[in-house]
Amino acid sequence: MTAPDPDPLFLRRADALAGGFDDAELARMVRRGELRRLQRGTYAHSPAELPTDAVARHRLTVLATIRGLRSPAVVSHLSAAVLHGLPVWGVRLDRVHVTRRPPTNGSGSRRLHQHVGRVPDEHLTVVDGLAATSVTRTVVDVARSTPFESAVVVADRALRMGGTTRQDLVGCIADMGRVPGTRAAARVVDFADPLSESVGESRSRVLIHRLGLAVPDLQVRVRRRDGSIMARCDFGWEEHRTVGEFDGQVKYGRLHRPGQEPGEVVFQEKRREDELRDHRWQVARWTWDHLDRPRAVGGRLLRAFARGGR
């Protein structure tokens, strides 16, 4: 007996039963590693292990869910952000987000979050063979429906990778008219910055903003007297003669050159910081853990500002 294979990636239980299989045989195929259970009623054909990363898993779930829908829908909101390769942080990925045009009712099910709204053709694109909202519309939808910090992470990356522009985002909000969340979306668009290079930097900007500290310059180049670049730092406050650095593991991976020992990378970073201090620049550093303790970051920056003003 051969299972029906209308989809090269997934096998749906309904198709398997229609082809003469039963649940016991499907269970045996899972135990033998011939199928991987992706979600209730859907199996992946690949013999490899399914990804444990939530974003990669959600991408597979989107592909499987949309192909199994009885009526067409557009992938949107957080699910579209995942398809577009935009980072998602601090959000739940337990349901696939789609948008259908009215008069469809909203809500959906435990696995499907169905939004209802007008989606003009210019707000549509195709990703992995699926109809999805464009990067611009996706950023706006996420900004309308998720917390500010999570939305800024998405918007910063979309601007940085050139998937949209601030003008396009403002235009999209205007095109949507009076729909829920547009004021929140406008706030996110106004705050977003393409110079933010990582999730950690985006979150740091939000934290600095919430602490009421001065707005920093981004990707600051500190120069020596001869004009050569001494350092390039994530954040800078020239009036306080202070630079700020978000220390994520990705940063040190980026600084690592072929054949270079990890210890050498850290040593060079220390030499860079020593030179900054020798030129009377104050350096404040924080990590992922500190982002969940705003007062710790605020204290470091305020102490650096005080030293820089002496």
N, C-alpha and C positions, 0 to 999 in steps of 0.2 A: 504494500500500500504506500503510495507517495502522497505526501501532504501537498495541497494546492499551494502554489507560490505566486500569487498575483503581485506581491511586493518583494523585491530582492532583500529588503532589510528586516521586515517584520512578518510575523505570522499571527493572525487574529484567531482567537478561539472559535468564533463563529464560522470562519472559512474552514478551519480544520475539521470541525464537526460536520460541516456540509460535505466535506471530502471523505467522510467515513471514519475519521478518528474519534476516539472518546477521551474523556478526561484522564483516565488511567494511563493511556498511551502518551498523552502529552506530559504527564508527570514523569513517566519513565524517560522521555526524551530530555527533560530538564535534568534529571539525575545523571544521565549519560553525558551531559554537556552539549548535546546537539542543539538545544534551545536555552535561552536565558530569559527568565521571567522579568519583563520590563515593568509591567503594571498589570493590574487585574484584566485578564482577557487579551493581553498582548505579549508576544514573545519575540525576542531578537534572534535572528538566525545565526549571528556571528558566534563562532566557538570561543572567542576571547571573552574575558571577564567584562562585565558591564562597568563603566566608569563609576568610581565612588565619589568623585568631585560633583558637587550639587549642580554646578552650571552645566558641565558636560552631560550629566544625567538628564537635566531638564531639556537640553537641546534634543536628545534622543526622544524624550517623552513628547515633545512638541511634534516632531516628525511623525511619530506613531499615532498620536491623537488626531491630528488634522487629517491624516489620510483615512482615518476611520469614521469621520463625521458623515452623517447622512445628508446634511445640507451645507453648502459652502460657507466659509467664514474666513476672515482675515486675521492672521496672527498679529497681535498688537501688545502694547504696554510692555511689561517686563519680559514676556516671551519673545517679543520682537527684538528687544534689546539684546537678549541672549543670542538670537539668530544673527544679529548684526555684529556680534563680537564686542559689544559694549560691556564694561564691567558692571556687575550688580553687587551691591553691598548692603547688608542690614535689612534684607527683604526676604520674604518667604517665597520659595519656588515650588510649593506643593500643588499648585494648580496652573494649567495652561490658560493663558489669556488670549481671547479672541474678540473681535468686534464684528457685529452684524448690523446691517442698516435697519432702521425702523420700518415696519411696526413690530419687529421682533421684541419679545420681552427680555429683560436682563436676568441676572443671577447665574444660571447654569447649574453645575453640579459639584460634587466633592472634588472632581478632577478637572473641571472646566469652569473658568470664570468668564462668563459671557457679558461683554459690554455692548451697549447699543448706542450707535452714533452715526453721524454722517461722515463718510470717508470718501472725499472726492478723488478722482483718478490721479490727480497730481500728488496725493498723499500716499500712493500705493507703489509697491515695487515687488520684485520676486526674489526670494532668497531660498536656496536649496530646493527650487521647484515649487515653493509655497508662496501664495499671495500673503504679503506682509505690509505693514505700514512702513513708510520711508523712514530713514534715520531722523529727519526733521520731525515728522509727526510722532515718531516713537519717543523722542526726547520730551516733547510737549505732553504726551499722554502720561509718561512716567512722572513728569514734574507735577501734573495735575492730581496724581493719585498716590504718591509715596511721600514719606517724610523728606524734608528739605535736604538733609545731609545725603541721603541715598540718591536723591534726584540730581544733586550737584555732581556727584561722582560720575553719573551717566552723562550729564551735559558737558562737563569738562572734557571727557574723552572724545565725545562726538565732535566737539569743536576742534580738538587737537588733531584728530585723524583726518580732518577735512570733510567729514561726512555731512556737515551742515555749516551754516554761518549764523551769527547772531541776527542778521537781517532776515534770513529765512525763518528762523524760529519766531521772531516777532511777527512776521507775516502770517505764519501758520496759526498763531494764537488769534490774530485778527480774523482770519478766514473762518475759524471755528465759531465765532460769535459768542453769544452768552450761554456757555455751557459750564457745568460745575468745575471748579479748580483752576480757571484761567488766571485768577489773581496770584495763586500760588505758583503757577507756571511762569508768569511774568517775573516774579521775584527770583526764581531759579535762573532764568535766562539772563537777567540783569547781573546776577552774581557770578555766573559761569565764566571761566577763563581758560583759553586754549594753552596757556603757558604752564598750567598744572600738569605734571608729568606722570602722576601715579594716583592710585586710590588714596594712599597715605597722605599725599600732598593735598589732595582735594579735601579730605577730612580735616587736615590741619588748618586749612583756610577757614573752614566753617567754625572750627573750634576758636580760632583767633578772633573771628567776627563775633561769636557769642560771648567771648570774654570782654568785648568792648575795647580791645587793643587797637592801636593804629594799623591801618591797612598796609601790609607789606608789599614791596616790589617782589616779583617772582623771577627766578633764574638770574640772580644778580651776579654780575661779573665784578669782582673786586680787583682793582689794578694796582700795580706797583708805581712808584714815581716815574719810572721810565716808560710807562704805558703798557707793559706786559701784564698778562692776566695772572694774578696770584691764585685765585680760586673762583669757582663758579658755585654759588650756593642757592639752595631752594628758596629762601626768603631773605629779605634784607630791609633794614630800617636805617637809612643813612643818617637821619637826624639823631638816632641813638647810637650810631656807629656799632650796630649789632647785626649779625646774620643768624639765621635759624636753619637747622638741618633736620629733616625727618629721616631717621635711620631705619630703613627697611632692608631686608635681606636682598631684595631685588637691586637696590642701589649698589651694593658691594659686588653683586654679580656683574653689573654693568661696567664697573670700574676694573674688573678682573681682565687682564690681558692674557692671550695664549701663552702657556709656559710659565706664567707667573704664580708663585705660591700665594695662598690666601693670606698668610701672615704678612707678606710684603705689601699687599693691598692695604691692610689695616695700618701698617707702618707708614706708608705714603700718606694716608689720610691724616695720621697724627702729625706728620711733618707739615702738611698743609695747614692744619689748625694752629700749630705752633707759630707758623709764619704770620697767620692772621692776627694772633694775639700780640706778636712782636710789633705789628703795625697798629696796635691799639684798637683792633676790632674785637668785639666780644662775640663769643660763639655759644649759642644755646642749642642743645640737641634733645630730641625726644624720639621715642619708639612707638610701636603699635600699642604696647601696654599703656603708655602714657596718654594715648588718645581717649582712653576710657576714664582718665583722671584729669579732667580739665585744669583743676587748680595746680596740679604738678607742672603742667606746661606753662600756665600763666605765671607761676612763681619763678620759673627759670627765666622766662622772658623779662619779667619786671626787674629781676636782679641784674640781668645783663644790661637792660636799659640804664639802670642806676650806675653801673660801673662805666658804661660808655659815655655817660654825661659828665664824668668827673674831669 
